[in-house]
Amino acid sequence: MNWYVVIILLYLVALTIYNFSQSKKVKSKDDMMVAGRSLGVTKMVFTLVCTWIGSGTFIAGAEFAYRAGWSSLWMPAGAWAGIAIIYFLAAKIRTFGQYTIGDILEERYGKFARLFGAIALIIAFTTIVSYQFRAGGYILNVITDSAVSVEAGQAIAAGFVILFTALGGMIAVAHTDLPNGIIIVLACIVSVPFVVAASGGLSAPAEVLPHSHFEVFSSEFGRFPALKGFSYFLATMFLLLGVQSMYQKFYSAKTPADAKKAVSLWIVGTIVVETVVVVIAIYASSYFWGKGDFDPASIVLQAAKFLTPAPVGLLLLAAAVVVVISTGMNYLLSPSTNIIRDIYQRFINPNAEDKKIVALQKIFIVVLGFIAFLMIFIPTYFKMNLSVLKYAYFAYTVYGVAITPSLIAALSWKRATKAGGVASIISGTLSVIILDIIIPAILPSVMYDGDPWGIPSIYPSIIISVGTLFIVSLLTPKPSPEQLVKLFPEK
């Protein structure tokens, strides 16, 4: 299997050379943060696919499918619903034409909403970057039959992600995402018929897998299957609706029309890839069920190695590697942009020159990348039990309830007020921290299937966040027309 790694590494070296050449185009903060607002529809579509399709799909999603079967589709379905909603806001976001979601939050809710939002985003996105590194190490370990350790693989993945992102910012991200996105989509589609045939045909899962794999809400979900299944849907949807990497892509589009058209194609690509990965995972599960001890998170990788012809398997393994690189780059660029735009420029040096901004952002990309690496390397080194699925679910929840309600309200509800937006961000963040970190630590007896009292934290947290937004907004004076004009221009 080592020749697989050689070919994949050669591809990554080619991307490195390409990114060195692209880095020469980075002259201003617009180039670094939003690719000079130059992306056409094709590049927009593939970079949006790569923004969303990451190790959460190939590793966490595959593990979820192995354990829960077809009901694992509740998680990606949340993204499909989120993309459908964001379609109606994409043109407005591009017309606003800024750099971060903090620009939107401050426009509606003031500078402290920008600051609080930036802090929540930096925490959530650094966590997401960390488990991309984890997945990268895990993938290299599996495809080399442990010749490359997980620790070494994590370092390799981190090195490429940090290097590519620091070299060219959004220009590097968008241009790298084009070939990576093509590989991801092509690999998933081509692999399916081989995996189905090797597993025993279309009826194989029904003949081998437990009945719970075919339930609408798998009993594997725990005490309250429907609540747990729908919580995955909500967490994914709320993350997507507020994910800054996506907003940066909209800001990077040539025109508002290009942004809107790209979203309509993005939803097709996302539905195809995420559904196909679940299909591969389920059919591969039916082949490997009861045939030995292996980590369910590797099920798609095992399918690539043993259930497809070598060229197809290589393509699928390459897709698994490049999703880690692409998603890591997207989620590493975003929090570094927040530090520069929402903290440094807003509160420390508003008149900083472009050259200084670009240099500082590259430094913070390296710093955040190293922090993300330590977040995952230290637990790995000490042999702690890690789950990409759990990392993903926590990051999705904390970001989705802290940022998304106030952000979507800023774009679509004129009555949302400064006090309401800030209260929503703070209350949403605190509720997730209390329910997912503090209560498990001090009251372990109330935990059922990983949730306090068996109720996923997304439900009380989103009720608190949205409820606070509405109640406080309705109890405080409505915004003036002057405060609304940039996001709700008169026609």
ZABA-417531 format. One record per residue (C-alpha): x, y negated, z negated; residue in three letters. Coordinates in steps of 0.001 Angstrom, whole numbers, padded with zeros to 6 digits, always signed. Layout:
BEGIN
XYZALA...
//
This chain:
BEGIN
+000000+000000+000000MET+002979-002344-000320ASN+002777-003263+003346TRP-000611-004800+002608TYR+001130-007137+000176VAL+003885-007949+002670VAL+001359-009032+005312ILE-000692-011045+002813ILE+002414-012760+001447LEU+003537-013577+004997LEU+000154-015220+005543TYR+000582-017234+002335LEU+004064-018288+003438VAL+002581-019452+006747ALA+000009-021476+004801LEU+002821-022954+002723THR+004652-024132+005830ILE+001410-025509+007227TYR+000664-027379+004003ASN+004125-028908+003970PHE+003370-030340+007406SER-000085-031551+006322GLN+001326-033194+003192SER+002975-035835+005381LYS-000500-037173+006170LYS-001164-038078+002530VAL-000572-041828+002375LYS-003418-043099+000177SER-005811-042092-002588LYS-008501-041550+000083ASP-006242-038979+001761ASP-005498-037267-001560MET-009015-037257-002980MET-011360-037140+000048VAL-009186-036230+003092ALA-009484-039741+004467GLY-013246-039158+004894ARG-012412-037382+008154SER-013976-033904+007960LEU-016243-032773+010790GLY-019031-030202+010485VAL-016912-027081+011155THR-014276-027855+008534LYS-017010-028979+006140MET-018872-025671+006444VAL-015845-023455+005814PHE-014460-025598+003015THR-017875-025543+001316LEU-017956-021750+001642VAL-014487-021567+000087CYS-015507-023999-002647THR-018176-021621-003835TRP-016980-018120-002871ILE-014231-017208-005318GLY-013239-014512-007768SER-016687-015009-009302GLY-017970-013247-006167THR-015265-010671-005394PHE-014393-009717-008979ILE-017100-010833-011434ALA-019919-010391-008923GLY-018638-006980-007880ALA-018316-005860-011512GLU-021842-007111-012132PHE-023144-005120-009133ALA-021402-001961-010371TYR-023087-002284-013767ARG-026497-003689-012809ALA-027072-002734-009166GLY-029307-004813-006939TRP-030502-007031-009782SER-026993-008534-009823SER-028253-010638-006899LEU-029920-012904-009480TRP-026550-014593-010020MET-025759-015587-006400PRO-029444-016348-005734ALA-029083-019305-008093GLY-026491-020745-005715ALA-028790-020309-002726TRP-031542-022216-004507ALA-029062-024907-005525GLY-027810-025371-001954ILE-031391-025663-000701ALA-032020-028472-003202ILE-028731-030254-002515ILE-029570-030327+001211TYR-031935-033225+000513PHE-029273-035173-001405LEU-026171-034583+000743ALA-026637-037596+003018ALA-027270-039898+000035LYS-024113-038669-001674ILE-022021-039364+001448ARG-023627-042775+001909THR-022658-043667-001662PHE-019120-042811-000520GLY-017060-042705-003726GLN-014669-040110-005154TYR-016069-038268-008192THR-019377-037542-009872ILE-018159-039993-012512GLY-018746-042782-009982ASP-022411-041759-009819ILE-022730-041326-013582LEU-021270-044754-014317GLU-023410-046416-011672GLU-026539-045214-013494ARG-025471-044649-017103TYR-022368-046722-017831GLY-018668-046135-018423LYS-019049-043780-021376PHE-021174-041395-019292ALA-018301-041368-016799ARG-015830-040587-019598LEU-017930-037873-021258PHE-018728-036333-017891GLY-015042-036294-016951ALA-014110-034545-020197ILE-016785-031861-019735ALA-015708-031327-016133LEU-012006-031080-016979ILE-012727-028401-019608ILE-015077-026362-017397ALA-013028-026591-014203PHE-009714-025811-015886THR-011406-022693-017264THR-012560-021767-013749ILE-009023-022254-012404VAL-007657-020028-015169SER-009806-017075-014204TYR-008887-017542-010543GLN-005289-016956-011654PHE-006445-013946-013660ARG-008258-012540-010638ALA-005236-013160-008416GLY-003002-011213-010769GLY-005536-008450-011064TYR-005936-008170-007271ILE-002182-007978-006652LEU-001875-005382-009406ASN-004586-003186-007882VAL-003503-003366-004251ILE+000138-002597-005144THR-000845+000358-007346ASP+000595-001531-010358SER+003945-002243-008665ALA+003158-005908-009377VAL+002043-006378-012986SER-001033-008432-013810VAL+001221-010975-015542GLU+003476-011309-012505ALA+000481-011430-010158GLY-001062-014241-012189GLN+002174-016217-011914ALA+002289-015687-008138ILE-001344-016787-007705ALA-000802-019813-009951ALA+002327-020787-008059GLY+000619-020830-004653PHE-002498-022636-005918VAL-000540-025359-007724ILE+001916-025799-004844LEU-000735-026070-002132PHE-002927-028467-004129THR-000096-030732-005225ALA+001325-030931-001710LEU-001659-032369+000084GLY-004700-032807-002143GLY-007987-032685-000263MET-006226-032651+003115ILE-004477-029419+002098ALA-007643-027988+000553VAL-009872-028609+003569ALA-007359-027485+006193HIS-006402-024369+004225THR-010068-023523+003727ASP-010723-023335+007484LEU-008663-020163+008218PRO-009413-018793+004744ASN-013145-019222+005251GLY-013006-017436+008608ILE-011151-014505+006988ILE-013681-014296+004129ILE-016771-014258+006358VAL-015268-011918+008977LEU-013876-009447+006420ALA-017170-009088+004564CYS-019274-008530+007675ILE-016863-006086+009360VAL-016350-003981+006201SER-019989-003138+005486VAL-020673-000390+008081PRO-017445+001450+007158PHE-018197+001361+003429VAL-021796+002529+003967VAL-020690+005382+006215ALA-017875+006500+003891ALA-020184+006502+000863SER-022601+008943+002508GLY-025027+006760+004424GLY-027836+004347+003649LEU-029523+006603+001081SER-026364+007341-000940ALA-026924+004822-003792PRO-030465+006077-004455ALA-029176+009641-004695GLU-026291+008920-007078VAL-026744+005737-009106LEU-028934+005346-012231PRO-032524+004155-011896HIS-031581+000894-013658SER-029582-000123-010571HIS-032822-000465-008609PHE-034866-002447-011151GLU-035734-006091-010556VAL-034189-006862-013945PHE-031788-004084-014842SER-032139-002586-018307SER-028345-002981-018441GLU-029003-006682-019023PHE-029679-005967-022688GLY-032419-006742-025180ARG-034437-009023-022887PHE-033585-008010-019291PRO-035762-010613-017559ALA-034414-013449-019702LEU-030833-012340-019119LYS-031252-011866-015380GLY-032890-015244-014887PHE-030245-016880-017093SER-027613-015892-014511TYR-029792-017489-011834PHE-030151-020733-013795LEU-026485-020961-014820ALA-025359-020546-011206THR-027933-022972-009830MET-027167-025713-012336PHE-023436-025357-011785LEU-023782-025635-008016LEU-026083-028656-008233LEU-023452-030551-010173GLY-020154-029071-009034VAL-017809-031937-008245GLN-015786-029990-005673SER-018891-029989-003491MET-019502-033713-003983TYR-015904-034436-003020GLN-016498-032536+000213LYS-019577-034644+000934PHE-017522-037786+000292TYR-014926-036357+002723SER-017374-035961+005629ALA-017140-038291+008612LYS-020800-039277+008381THR-023892-038641+006213PRO-025385-036645+009096ALA-022320-034364+009184ASP-022657-033756+005449ALA-026315-032781+005743LYS-025772-030526+008756LYS-022865-028779+007026ALA-025087-027920+004057VAL-027673-026272+006316SER-024954-023965+007699LEU-023277-023512+004326TRP-026351-021853+002842ILE-026336-019269+005658VAL-022659-018448+005135GLY-023056-018209+001366THR-026103-015922+001530ILE-024335-013627+004008VAL-021047-013356+002084VAL-022509-012959-001407GLU-025112-010414-000305THR-022555-008421+001664VAL-020165-008287-001327VAL-022979-006866-003474VAL-023771-004299-000748VAL-020107-003250-000588ILE-019926-002997-004385ALA-023085-000893-004693ILE-022224+001551-001909TYR-018648+001858-003156ALA-020061+002484-006638SER-022100+005392-005289SER-018925+006877-003779TYR-016792+006520-006914PHE-019529+007229-009483TRP-018251+009862-011906GLY-014957+010343-010018LYS-012539+009047-012600GLY-011771+006116-014828ASP-011217+002774-013142PHE-012086-000842-013830ASP-015473-001756-012264PRO-014111-005206-011497ALA-011896-003580-008843SER-014754-001886-006966ILE-014487-004045-003811VAL-010704-003635-003823LEU-011100+000128-004139GLN-013510+000062-001202ALA-010944-001806+000871ALA-008211+000721+000013LYS-010131+003981+000355PHE-013366+003484+002317LEU-012313+001452+005349THR-009750+001845+008165PRO-006402+000216+007372ALA-006885-002958+009487PRO-010355-003558+008017VAL-009125-002834+004510GLY-006277-005285+004985LEU-008731-007946+006102LEU-010941-007356+003049LEU-007986-007390+000649LEU-006725-010564+002316ALA-010168-012089+001801ALA-009996-011228-001907ALA-006623-012962-002170VAL-007553-016069-000198VAL-010760-016670-002159VAL-008597-016952-005262VAL-006261-019400-003533ILE-009026-021510-001973SER-011280-021643-005021THR-008333-022300-007306GLY-007277-025229-005111MET-010782-026698-005031ASN-011281-026484-008780TYR-007768-027710-009598LEU-008055-030776-007389LEU-011322-031886-008994SER-010250-032347-012648PRO-007011-034033-011564SER-009157-036462-009574THR-011231-037101-012703ASN-008155-037885-014759ILE-006937-040380-012176ILE-010238-041910-011075ARG-012400-041701-014196ASP-009787-042228-016916ILE-006568-043759-015547TYR-008069-046153-012996GLN-011169-046942-015035ARG-009669-047459-018486PHE-005881-047802-018158ILE-004746-049332-014852ASN-007631-050465-012605PRO-005274-052122-010108ASN-002847-049247-009593ALA-001346-049005-006110GLU-002245-046054-003882ASP+001320-044724-003882LYS+001365-044577-007680LYS-002086-042971-007807ILE-001049-040213-005382VAL+002158-039519-007334ALA+000332-039388-010669LEU-002374-037098-009326GLN+000255-034643-008109LYS+001787-034637-011594ILE-001590-033955-013223PHE-002307-031158-010738ILE+000847-029428-011974VAL+000027-030128-015642VAL-003566-028857-015405LEU-002429-025882-013362GLY+000084-024957-016045PHE-002551-025326-018790ILE-004925-023090-016819ALA-002127-020557-016416PHE-001448-020525-020161LEU-005171-020120-020881MET-005139-016794-019076ILE-001505-015695-019479PHE-001447-015797-023284ILE-004501-013503-023714PRO-003105-011180-021028THR+000304-011042-022693TYR-001235-010117-026049PHE-003410-007438-024394LYS-006680-009133-025291MET-009851-007882-023605ASN-010720-010271-020778LEU-013711-010433-018442SER-013827-012741-015446VAL-017625-012445-015628LEU-017692-013816-019194LYS-015265-016622-018356TYR-017392-017552-015352ALA-020680-017456-017226TYR-019399-019718-020021PHE-017895-022253-017596ALA-021062-022265-015479TYR-023278-022793-018518THR-021326-025562-020241VAL-020953-027542-017027TYR-024443-026892-015716GLY-026255-028089-018846VAL-023867-030929-019691ALA-023575-032618-016299ILE-026166-031434-013795THR-029433-032730-015368PRO-028165-036294-015733SER-026427-036175-012339LEU-029462-034989-010390ILE-031641-037494-012265ALA-029194-040263-011306ALA-029708-039393-007641LEU-033441-038708-007661SER-035241-040263-010689TRP-035337-044046-010894LYS-036674-043998-014455ARG-033546-042299-015893ALA-031796-044722-018251THR-028276-045216-019542LYS-029183-043958-023018ALA-031008-040941-021594GLY-028105-039898-019381GLY-025481-040190-022115VAL-027691-038371-024632ALA-028238-035535-022154SER-024509-035076-021488ILE-023581-035055-025182ILE-026476-032883-026377SER-025994-030353-023559GLY-022278-029964-024274THR-022760-029613-028036LEU-025575-027092-027709SER-023466-024719-025577VAL-020471-025042-027903ILE-022654-024294-030930ILE-024476-021351-029332LEU-021569-019744-027462ASP-018611-020465-029739ILE-019609-021496-033270ILE-022558-019158-033946ILE-020747-016005-032697PRO-017825-016904-034979ALA-019791-017612-038169ILE-022941-015503-037689LEU-021929-012355-035779PRO-024917-010480-037217SER-027360-012482-035055VAL-025562-011605-031813MET-027301-009136-029464TYR-025646-008222-026149ASP-023410-011269-026437GLY-026247-013772-027024ASP-027504-015385-030264PRO-030669-013489-031253TRP-030540-011906-027780GLY-031518-015177-026059ILE-029028-016493-023457PRO-027726-019927-024433SER-028707-021448-021082ILE-032368-021590-022154TYR-032165-023601-025392PRO-029268-025654-023993SER-031043-026691-020790ILE-034231-027463-022723ILE-032222-029684-025072ILE-030316-031392-022245SER-033306-032012-019944VAL-035648-032789-022851GLY-033234-035350-024265THR-032839-036942-020832LEU-036580-037382-020352PHE-037550-038354-023884ILE-034763-040890-024425VAL-035242-042354-020921SER-038972-042823-021464LEU-038363-044421-024879LEU-035848-046952-023564THR-036289-049846-021085PRO-036298-048770-017443LYS-033321-049748-015230PRO-033445-053047-013362SER-033630-053113-009546PRO-030029-054337-009508GLU-028905-051202-011353GLN-030613-048962-008805LEU-029781-050611-005506VAL-026581-048653-004685LYS-028242-045259-005032LEU-031772-046314-004066PHE-031250-048989-001380PRO-034355-050759-000185GLU-035502-049695+003259LYS
//
